[in-house]
């Protein structure tokens, strides 16, 4: 079941890829159904807030007409950054599943550990490494293509 | 000069107060001018993302048509939570001035230290305690009024 939802998050990441955005995707699940989706749109929207998770959380709050998403789970292809991890805490999301680690900017296990129990007034259950290879593959693919384009432009 | 801008953030906090929202306000300054303002609207908007800083950052990105706010400073009456501290890092905001500490949920000095140098790819300069007493006074006032209402409702 969890893998099925992460596959849906990967579909969102692919949408970002096709728009030349760093391919990260997320879905939010409520009572076993996807209620919102998001993918990274930072460049296209010229907006630092437009991460996959923030877009999905914004839509979920609107859908449920509540800032409390305490019956919701979030699936995201990359370890959330501190902004997104913080938004997850603010939303009281129950469970977070992520794919690849983000050694440079991750806010859950890599650069900060914001979901460590009993720091904040809400504890998030977190499982990393779900479909990890697919989730990191799409990122590697994106950055290798970007480097090729860079090299060609320098010729 | 810094105090003048924090006074403007306090004006935003007062708008939140008058709407029965936890009174926190923020302004963003670019080349010595306020380009965006925000105050907490979580309850009214039923949205966990609607913190003063997020609202102000969103508006500033739209105004400058850029996700990079690297020539901007942010003034906020309360220590940013991890979501807002992370959004400040994502936006490359240069300097952050905050008023009161948030011992329960602060992401800068209290519960996490996200602006500690050399963790992330952007270092934020931070100054806390600016107009601290005014900034904490409005919060105390809000919560004491809330408790009175609670007591009256229980009579």
Interface residues (C-beta under 8 A of the other chain):
Chain A: X42 X43 X45 X46 X47 X48 X49 X50 X51 X54 X57 X58 X61 X62 X65 X66 X67 X68 X69 X81 X82 X83 X84 X85 X86 X87 X89 X90 X91 X92 X104 X105 X107 X111 X112 X114 X119 X120 X121
Chain B: X42 X43 X45 X46 X47 X48 X49 X50 X51 X54 X57 X58 X61 X62 X65 X66 X67 X68 X69 X81 X82 X83 X84 X85 X86 X87 X89 X90 X91 X92 X104 X105 X107 X111 X112 X114 X119 X120 X121
